[in-house]
C-alpha cells in the first residue's frame, strides 16, 4: 500500500457526462500529480498541484480541470466525456522531488461507453 | 521541456539472463531519475532511483547507471526471474528545492522473462 488513496477504483459512464476522480495523498505529502494512461500508452502527465496551487501543467484538455483543497486532497474533473477519454487515471504524491520519490495510487479505471 | 526516450519497447529474455533498458533525456537540468515497475492493471511502483551526483546505484539484482555527459541512464536487472516480467518506465525531472515540475516518463519497456 503506497498510502495514496484514489476513489473510485472503477467508473463507467456515458459519453457527454462529467465525472470527478478523487485522490488523497500520503500523510505529509504536499505535491499531487495526475497522470493519464491509455491502453498501450505510457504515463501522460496532466497536472501538478503543490500545497493548493497549480504548479505544472501538461497536455491537459480544456474539458479537464483539477484542484487541490486545503486538506491537500485533490480532484480531477472530466467533462463532456468522449470514448477516447477511457483510460487509467493515476494520482501520485510526494513531499518534494528534491527529497524523495513519488508514490502512486492504485488508479481509477474510467470507461466511457 | 524535458523529453525522455526509452529503448527497447519490448524485451524478451530467458530466466537467469540479464536485461538492460536504456533511456536518454534532453534537459541537462534534470537531476533525479527514478525507475518504476508496473504490473498489468496495477500502479507504478518505484524500484530504484538515482540522482545526478551519483554515477551508479545498486540494490540487489537491480542497478542503475547515469552518464550526465551523454544524458543517458540505464536499468540493469541481473539473474532475471519470471516475476520480473512487467512494464518498466524510466523518468526524469529537475528536482529543485521549490518542489514543482513534472516528472517526464519514457514510453515504457515490456519485459518478459521466460522460465
Contacts between the chains, C-beta under 8 A, distances in Angstrom:
chain1	res1	chain2	res2	distance
A	2	B	43	6.7
A	2	B	45	7.6
A	30	B	99	7.0
A	31	B	99	6.0
A	31	B	100	7.2
A	33	B	102	7.4
A	33	B	103	6.8
A	35	B	105	8.0
A	42	B	89	6.7
A	42	B	105	5.4
A	42	B	106	6.9
A	42	B	107	4.7
A	42	B	108	5.0
A	43	B	44	6.9
A	43	B	89	6.4
A	43	B	105	4.4
A	43	B	108	8.0
A	45	B	102	4.6
A	45	B	103	7.0
A	45	B	104	6.9
A	45	B	105	7.6
A	48	B	100	6.3
A	48	B	101	7.6
A	48	B	102	6.0
A	50	B	99	5.8
A	50	B	100	5.1
A	55	B	100	3.5
A	55	B	101	7.4
A	56	B	100	5.7
A	56	B	101	5.6
A	56	B	102	4.6
A	58	B	102	5.9
A	90	B	43	6.4
A	90	B	44	7.2
A	92	B	103	7.9
A	94	B	99	7.9
A	95	B	99	7.7
A	96	B	95	7.6
A	96	B	97	7.6
A	96	B	99	3.4
A	97	B	32	5.9
A	97	B	93	5.5
A	97	B	95	3.6
A	97	B	96	7.5
A	97	B	99	6.0
A	97	B	100	7.9
A	97	B	101	6.6
A	97	B	103	7.3
A	98	B	32	7.9
A	98	B	95	4.7
A	98	B	96	6.4
A	98	B	97	5.3
A	98	B	99	6.2
A	101	B	34	5.7
A	101	B	46	4.5
A	101	B	49	5.9
A	102	B	34	7.4
A	102	B	46	7.4
A	102	B	103	6.3
A	103	B	46	7.5
A	104	B	36	7.8
A	104	B	43	4.2
A	104	B	44	5.0
A	104	B	45	7.2
A	105	B	43	6.3
A	106	B	42	7.2
A	106	B	43	5.0
A	107	B	42	8.0
A	107	B	43	5.7
